[in-house]
């Protein structure tokens, strides 16, 4: 069968079902009302007349669709520049579970291998940071300079860091050159030892 007739035949089947539906409804209503289904019978007649001409007319106007395939997977378009490339930015606020904020190292780790990709060292008392990374998905962890304490951007941070917030899993942070990440605060200093990657 020619592919040119596939869509017309589908349309034909749909119209035929509609015609049959009209006929059945018309008969049911007619038996219940004693002839009040004349309008439906008229619609059925018009549909049957249209049905007789559909294949020829549709075959002339419906284009042949590309059903052929060589079995190869389609090539996907590249990701937009907003999601790839260099120059993505991660920003956030800093904190520390003591009086004053010491100098910290804030590190972005690639989520796949937990390898450090970028870091910045802040000054004592500095309450914010900014990292520049390639487009990707990252974990963000702040460390004291001696590496003994670490605070991460975790589910507990999003929860509010209350006593009920017991989930210390790191939150993946997606960024791109046109999609900076803001308010990424590595404020969870209460996770059990070994929860975060060791200080690089």
SULQUI-V607801 format. One record per residue. N is the residue number from 1. SS is DSSP state (~ for helix, > for strand, _ for the rest). PSI is psi as a letter, one per 40 degrees, with the letter a starting at -180 (none if undefined). OMEGA is omega in whole degrees, -180 to 180 (* if undefined). Layout:
# SULQUI-V607801
n: <N,N>
ss: <SS,SS>
psi: <PSI,PSI>
omega: <OMEGA,OMEGA>
This chain:
# SULQUI-V607801
n: <1,2,3,4,5,6,7,8,9,10,11,12,13,14,15,16,17,18,19,20,21,22,23,24,25,26,27,28,29,30,31,32,33,34,35,36,37,38,39,40,41,42,43,44,45,46,47,48,49,50,51,52,53,54,55,56,57,58,59,60,61,62,63,64,65,66,67,68,69,70,71,72,73,74,75,76,77,78,79,80,81,82,83,84,85,86,87,88,89,90,91,92,93,94,95,96,97,98,99,100,101,102,103,104,105,106,107,108,109,110,111,112,113,114,115,116,117,118,119,120,121,122,123,124,125,126,127,128,129,130,131,132,133,134,135,136,137,138,139,140,141,142,143,144,145,146,147,148,149,150,151,152,153,154,155,156,157,158,159,160,161,162,163,164,165,166,167,168,169,170,171,172,173,174,175,176,177,178,179,180,181,182,183,184,185,186,187,188,189,190,191,192,193,194,195,196,197,198,199,200>
ss: <_,_,_,~,~,~,~,~,~,~,~,~,~,~,~,~,~,~,~,~,~,~,~,~,~,~,~,~,~,~,~,~,~,_,_,_,_,~,~,~,~,~,~,~,~,~,~,~,~,~,~,~,~,~,~,~,~,~,~,~,~,_,_,_,_,_,_,_,_,_,_,_,_,_,_,_,_,_,_,_,~,~,~,_,_,_,_,>,>,>,>,>,>,_,_,_,_,_,_,_,_,_,_,>,>,>,>,>,>,>,_,_,_,_,_,>,>,>,>,>,>,_,_,_,_,_,_,>,>,>,>,>,>,_,_,>,>,>,>,>,>,>,>,>,_,_,_,_,_,>,>,>,_,>,~,~,~,~,~,_,_,_,_,_,_,_,_,_,_,>,_,_,>,>,>,>,_,_,>,_,>,_,_,_,_,_,_,>,_,_,_,_,_,_,_,_,_,_,_,_>
psi: <h,h,d,d,e,d,d,d,d,d,d,d,d,d,d,d,d,d,d,d,d,d,d,d,d,d,d,d,d,d,d,d,e,f,e,e,f,d,d,d,d,d,d,d,d,d,d,d,d,d,d,d,e,d,d,d,d,d,d,d,e,h,i,h,i,g,e,i,h,e,e,i,i,i,h,i,i,i,i,i,d,d,e,i,a,i,e,i,h,h,i,a,i,i,i,i,f,i,h,i,h,i,h,i,h,h,h,h,h,h,d,d,e,f,h,h,d,i,i,i,h,i,i,h,e,h,e,i,i,h,i,h,i,i,h,a,h,i,i,h,h,h,i,i,d,e,e,d,i,i,h,i,h,i,d,d,d,d,d,e,f,i,d,e,g,e,h,f,h,i,h,h,h,h,i,i,d,e,g,i,h,i,f,g,h,g,e,g,e,e,i,i,h,e,d,i,i,i,h,none>
omega: <-180,178,-180,-177,-175,-178,177,-179,176,178,179,-180,-180,-180,179,178,178,179,179,179,178,-178,-179,179,-179,-179,180,-179,-179,-179,-178,-174,179,174,-178,-177,-177,179,178,178,179,178,179,-179,180,179,180,178,179,-179,-178,-177,-174,-174,-178,-177,-177,179,-178,-171,-178,-180,176,-179,-177,-180,-177,176,178,178,-179,177,179,178,-180,178,179,177,179,-178,-179,-176,-179,177,-178,172,176,-174,172,-180,177,179,-180,177,179,-175,178,180,-179,179,179,171,-176,169,178,-172,172,179,172,-173,-176,-178,-176,175,178,-178,-180,176,176,176,-179,179,176,-180,180,-171,178,179,174,178,173,-175,169,176,-178,180,-170,162,179,-179,174,-179,165,-173,178,176,-176,180,-178,174,-176,171,-170,176,178,176,179,180,180,178,174,-178,179,-175,-174,-179,-176,179,178,-180,175,-178,177,179,175,-180,178,-176,180,177,-178,176,176,-170,178,-169,-179,179,-171,-180,177,180,-180,180,-177,175,177,180,-179,*>
